[in-house]
Each structure stands twice: as structure tokens, then as C-alpha cells.
């Protein structure tokens, strides 16, 4: 059977299903009586559903890439902290509320770790601007 040429076959099928609650067999008979190739219709609908599901599943990747791109556009401010001694780095960290999580293990962190933490915080602030 050829597919019905009516462009609103999907709309008609959905309206048919909404008006009543036909069994799959009843729906197939009714649609075939209207000239719809049910198997081809079914294949097309499920292909579109799978494509939409895939697009939705992958949409987070686009958002993540955009965040990474934005992060990479901001200059790396680590050099702002290069000349600072450890005591100055610790003082700067104590001034920043976002750095509280790092305060517990401050003795375990190297000076470069402290610089990196400060640079990350500064970079995130610049991204928000």
C-alpha cells in the first residue's frame, strides 16, 4: 500500500487515537482503510522520535562545549600571583569566600597549588563579567 498523500497524516492519526482508545489492531485497520501504510508510518515516527531523543541527549554536550569555550576565552591570571610569597597567597585565599573549601588542607598545598586556586577563582569571576 502506498502512503497517503495527505500532509497531515500524523495529525489525523493522533486525532484518531485521541478521540477513542483503539486497540493496535483497530488503529491499524482504520488507518489502512484511509490509505496509510502503517508500517512505513510507524518506521518514520519512531525514526523521528529516536532523532529527537538523541538530540536531547546530546544537547548537554553543546552546553558544556560553550562553557569550556567561554572559560578558555578568559585570560589565565596565574601570572598575577607569581610574585607573591606563600604568606601573601594564604592571605589572599582567606579574603575569598570561594576558597573556604581549600582552607582545611592548606599545609598540604604547594605554592603553585595556591596560585592555581586563586587564578581559577579570578578566572571564574572574569567569566561572569
Backbone as CSV, one residue per row, in Angstrom:
resi,resn,N_x,N_y,N_z,CA_x,CA_y,CA_z,C_x,C_y,C_z
1,UNK,0.822,-1.179,0.000,0.000,0.000,0.000,0.866,1.242,0.000
2,UNK,0.484,2.237,-0.769,1.226,3.487,-0.796,0.816,4.377,0.363
3,UNK,1.716,5.244,0.716,1.413,6.182,1.792,0.407,7.198,1.306
4,UNK,-0.501,7.574,2.164,-1.494,8.578,1.813,-0.780,9.897,1.574
5,UNK,-1.199,10.641,0.596,-0.517,11.870,0.227,-0.932,13.058,1.085
6,UNK,-1.945,12.896,1.923,-2.386,13.962,2.809,-1.223,14.352,3.720
7,UNK,-0.822,15.650,3.730,0.323,16.059,4.528,0.074,15.979,6.030
8,UNK,-1.173,15.872,6.437,-1.459,15.839,7.861,-1.835,14.437,8.323
9,UNK,-1.148,13.438,7.797,-1.431,12.055,8.183,-1.159,11.865,9.667
10,UNK,-0.065,12.442,10.149,0.270,12.317,11.565,-0.829,12.958,12.416
11,UNK,-1.273,14.138,12.023,-2.351,14.808,12.752,-3.622,13.976,12.765
12,UNK,-3.947,13.393,11.635,-5.149,12.558,11.547,-5.009,11.327,12.435
13,UNK,-3.822,10.729,12.430,-3.587,9.542,13.253,-3.681,9.889,14.734
14,UNK,-3.118,11.030,15.105,-3.173,11.440,16.510,-4.601,11.779,16.921
15,UNK,-5.328,12.462,16.056,-6.723,12.796,16.348,-7.545,11.518,16.500
16,UNK,-7.273,10.560,15.641,-7.969,9.268,15.704,-7.707,8.602,17.058
17,UNK,-6.458,8.633,17.503,-6.096,7.990,18.758,-6.642,8.758,19.958
18,UNK,-6.760,10.094,19.836,-7.267,10.900,20.949,-8.774,10.744,21.124
19,UNK,-9.487,10.650,20.009,-10.942,10.564,20.068,-11.416,9.265,20.712
20,UNK,-10.677,8.229,20.485,-11.037,6.929,21.056,-9.763,6.286,21.580
21,UNK,-9.929,5.169,22.193,-8.776,4.401,22.652,-8.776,3.063,21.931
22,UNK,-8.401,3.106,20.651,-8.475,1.872,19.863,-7.354,0.901,20.255
23,UNK,-7.612,-0.342,20.015,-6.557,-1.335,20.182,-5.602,-1.144,19.004
24,UNK,-4.410,-1.670,19.088,-3.482,-1.552,17.947,-4.069,-2.131,16.655
25,UNK,-4.803,-3.218,16.784,-5.388,-3.833,15.597,-6.449,-2.920,14.976
26,UNK,-7.294,-2.321,15.835,-8.327,-1.408,15.335,-7.695,-0.189,14.677
27,UNK,-6.662,0.340,15.292,-5.988,1.511,14.736,-5.386,1.184,13.377
28,UNK,-4.744,0.025,13.277,-4.142,-0.388,12.001,-5.208,-0.501,10.919
29,UNK,-6.316,-1.165,11.220,-7.380,-1.334,10.225,-7.925,0.009,9.769
30,UNK,-8.169,0.906,10.723,-8.741,2.216,10.398,-7.777,3.024,9.531
31,UNK,-6.511,3.042,9.913,-5.522,3.801,9.150,-5.298,3.206,7.768
32,UNK,-5.253,1.880,7.690,-5.089,1.239,6.378,-6.301,1.529,5.492
33,UNK,-7.489,1.590,6.100,-8.701,1.917,5.340,-8.616,3.337,4.781
34,UNK,-7.859,4.205,5.471,-7.678,5.583,4.998,-6.500,5.692,4.032
35,UNK,-5.869,4.569,3.712,-4.782,4.566,2.745,-3.404,4.798,3.336
36,UNK,-3.249,4.654,4.626,-1.963,4.887,5.279,-1.174,3.579,5.308
37,UNK,0.078,3.638,4.880,0.989,2.495,5.016,1.473,2.526,6.463
38,UNK,0.847,1.763,7.313,1.077,1.816,8.755,2.516,1.463,9.108
39,UNK,3.088,0.473,8.457,4.461,0.075,8.769,5.449,1.187,8.435
40,UNK,5.266,1.815,7.272,6.151,2.925,6.887,5.933,4.107,7.824
41,UNK,4.674,4.372,8.156,4.348,5.455,9.074,5.004,5.213,10.431
42,UNK,4.865,4.008,10.918,5.449,3.611,12.206,6.965,3.794,12.177
43,UNK,7.603,3.370,11.108,9.053,3.492,10.973,9.478,4.957,10.990
44,UNK,8.748,5.802,10.239,9.087,7.232,10.183,8.901,7.907,11.548
45,UNK,7.803,7.591,12.211,7.537,8.210,13.515,8.623,7.826,14.505
46,UNK,8.962,6.554,14.578,9.979,6.126,15.534,11.362,6.642,15.174
47,UNK,11.643,6.813,13.885,12.927,7.403,13.490,13.008,8.845,13.980
48,UNK,11.899,9.581,13.831,11.881,10.972,14.317,11.992,11.038,15.838
49,UNK,11.319,10.125,16.509,11.391,10.093,17.979,12.817,9.792,18.413
50,UNK,13.446,8.809,17.787,14.847,8.473,18.130,15.774,9.646,17.852
51,UNK,15.563,10.346,16.739,16.402,11.506,16.415,16.217,12.618,17.451
52,UNK,14.976,12.851,17.855,14.712,13.882,18.869,15.320,13.489,20.211
53,UNK,15.212,12.228,20.572,15.805,11.756,21.824,17.325,11.892,21.793
54,UNK,17.915,11.565,20.650,19.367,11.685,20.529,19.798,13.147,20.633
55,UNK,19.072,14.022,19.965,19.398,15.451,20.027,19.288,15.963,21.450
56,UNK,18.259,15.539,22.144,18.077,15.962,23.531,19.201,15.400,24.405
57,UNK,19.559,14.154,24.169,20.613,13.508,24.952,21.960,14.196,24.737
58,UNK,22.192,14.693,23.528,23.472,15.307,23.200,23.497,16.815,23.425
59,UNK,22.354,17.403,23.728,22.291,18.857,23.914,23.196,19.322,25.047
60,UNK,23.355,18.498,26.066,24.219,18.880,27.192,25.654,19.071,26.719
61,UNK,26.061,18.315,25.703,27.430,18.450,25.195,27.649,19.825,24.580
62,UNK,26.663,20.322,23.852,26.787,21.658,23.269,26.906,22.707,24.365
63,UNK,26.089,22.551,25.405,26.159,23.497,26.523,27.515,23.410,27.214
64,UNK,28.015,22.201,27.395,29.324,22.023,28.045,30.436,22.618,27.178
65,UNK,30.358,22.402,25.866,31.374,22.978,24.969,31.360,24.499,25.028
66,UNK,30.167,25.068,25.088,30.056,26.529,25.170,30.699,27.043,26.452
67,UNK,30.504,26.331,27.555,31.124,26.740,28.815,32.643,26.632,28.741
68,UNK,33.128,25.556,28.150,34.579,25.377,28.006,35.148,26.472,27.116
69,UNK,34.473,26.768,26.022,34.940,27.823,25.126,34.991,29.164,25.845
70,UNK,33.947,29.449,26.605,33.917,30.712,27.348,35.043,30.743,28.377
71,UNK,35.256,29.617,29.049,36.333,29.519,30.042,37.687,29.742,29.380
72,UNK,37.870,29.179,28.204,39.155,29.300,27.505,39.385,30.691,26.919
73,UNK,38.310,31.442,26.716,38.452,32.804,26.185,39.011,33.773,27.227
74,UNK,38.798,33.441,28.494,39.253,34.321,29.569,40.748,34.084,29.790
75,UNK,41.491,35.173,29.925,42.935,35.061,30.142,43.239,34.302,31.422
76,UNK,44.325,33.560,31.387,44.751,32.800,32.547,45.510,33.742,33.478
77,UNK,44.940,34.051,34.650,45.536,35.072,35.518,46.586,34.555,36.490
78,UNK,47.076,33.344,36.285,48.031,32.763,37.230,49.249,33.656,37.429
79,UNK,49.654,34.337,36.366,50.843,35.189,36.452,50.637,36.347,37.434
80,UNK,49.373,36.715,37.698,49.095,37.763,38.675,49.593,37.381,40.067
81,UNK,49.714,36.089,40.303,50.068,35.613,41.632,51.497,35.066,41.717
82,UNK,52.218,35.050,40.609,53.592,34.513,40.594,54.517,35.188,41.606
83,UNK,54.515,36.515,41.682,55.484,37.159,42.568,55.152,37.054,44.063
84,UNK,53.970,36.531,44.395,53.555,36.510,45.795,54.185,35.350,46.565
85,UNK,54.591,35.649,47.797,55.128,34.620,48.682,53.962,33.822,49.266
86,UNK,54.260,32.682,49.871,53.236,31.802,50.425,52.313,32.547,51.396
87,UNK,52.861,33.347,52.274,52.052,34.059,53.267,51.045,34.994,52.583
88,UNK,51.496,35.658,51.522,50.604,36.558,50.780,49.509,35.765,50.065
89,UNK,49.876,34.606,49.527,48.898,33.751,48.860,47.827,33.284,49.846
90,UNK,48.257,32.888,51.034,47.325,32.433,52.057,46.399,33.581,52.467
91,UNK,46.958,34.769,52.633,46.135,35.936,52.979,45.093,36.214,51.899
92,UNK,45.513,36.146,50.648,44.574,36.371,49.537,43.472,35.318,49.554
93,UNK,43.851,34.063,49.794,42.850,32.993,49.836,41.844,33.225,50.954
94,UNK,42.291,33.702,52.078,41.388,33.949,53.215,40.414,35.080,52.923
95,UNK,40.761,35.940,51.995,39.885,37.053,51.609,38.754,36.612,50.683
96,UNK,38.909,35.433,50.112,37.975,34.961,49.085,37.055,33.879,49.666
97,UNK,35.746,34.156,49.725,34.807,33.165,50.283,34.823,31.832,49.523
98,UNK,35.035,31.881,48.207,35.023,30.655,47.402,36.158,29.704,47.765
99,UNK,37.166,30.194,48.463,38.350,29.383,48.765,38.221,28.625,50.082
100,UNK,37.106,28.760,50.771,36.949,28.105,52.081,37.173,26.604,52.014
101,UNK,36.767,25.991,50.940,36.918,24.539,50.808,38.381,24.117,50.846
102,UNK,39.271,24.995,50.467,40.696,24.664,50.412,41.423,24.977,51.715
103,UNK,40.753,25.591,52.659,41.421,26.035,53.879,41.808,24.885,54.802
104,UNK,41.101,23.776,54.741,41.387,22.656,55.639,42.774,22.074,55.397
105,UNK,43.120,21.922,54.144,44.377,21.262,53.813,45.414,22.238,53.252
106,UNK,45.427,23.419,53.769,46.330,24.467,53.289,47.797,24.051,53.402
107,UNK,48.130,23.329,54.478,49.521,22.905,54.683,49.973,21.881,53.648
108,UNK,49.008,21.155,53.093,49.338,20.127,52.113,49.514,20.703,50.705
109,UNK,49.053,21.929,50.493,49.101,22.532,49.159,50.440,23.232,48.927
110,UNK,50.926,23.120,47.708,52.148,23.831,47.332,51.800,25.273,46.989
111,UNK,52.830,26.096,46.871,52.601,27.491,46.472,51.929,27.554,45.104
112,UNK,52.337,26.669,44.200,51.717,26.642,42.869,50.242,26.235,42.957
113,UNK,49.918,25.310,43.874,48.517,24.942,44.081,47.708,26.161,44.519
114,UNK,48.269,26.928,45.443,47.584,28.130,45.931,47.390,29.136,44.802
115,UNK,48.401,29.301,43.977,48.300,30.218,42.839,47.202,29.754,41.872
116,UNK,47.172,28.457,41.647,46.171,27.904,40.731,44.766,28.107,41.275
117,UNK,44.571,27.890,42.558,43.251,28.100,43.166,42.835,29.553,43.001
118,UNK,43.721,30.470,43.325,43.414,31.897,43.187,43.137,32.265,41.729
119,UNK,43.936,31.714,40.839,43.747,32.007,39.415,42.397,31.477,38.927
120,UNK,42.026,30.275,39.365,40.730,29.707,38.972,39.581,30.588,39.453
121,UNK,39.674,31.022,40.688,38.615,31.874,41.252,38.529,33.186,40.477
122,UNK,39.678,33.774,40.202,39.696,35.041,39.459,39.157,34.843,38.045
123,UNK,39.516,33.746,37.443,39.061,33.455,36.075,37.542,33.291,36.039
124,UNK,36.986,32.579,37.020,35.525,32.413,37.075,34.832,33.757,37.262
125,UNK,35.417,34.615,38.084,34.826,35.947,38.271,34.838,36.717,36.953
126,UNK,35.934,36.641,36.210,36.024,37.324,34.929,35.014,36.782,33.936
127,UNK,34.755,35.484,34.018,33.774,34.871,33.099,32.382,35.424,33.351
128,UNK,32.071,35.707,34.606,30.737,36.193,34.955,30.527,37.633,34.517
129,UNK,31.613,38.369,34.318,31.512,39.783,33.940,31.051,39.948,32.524
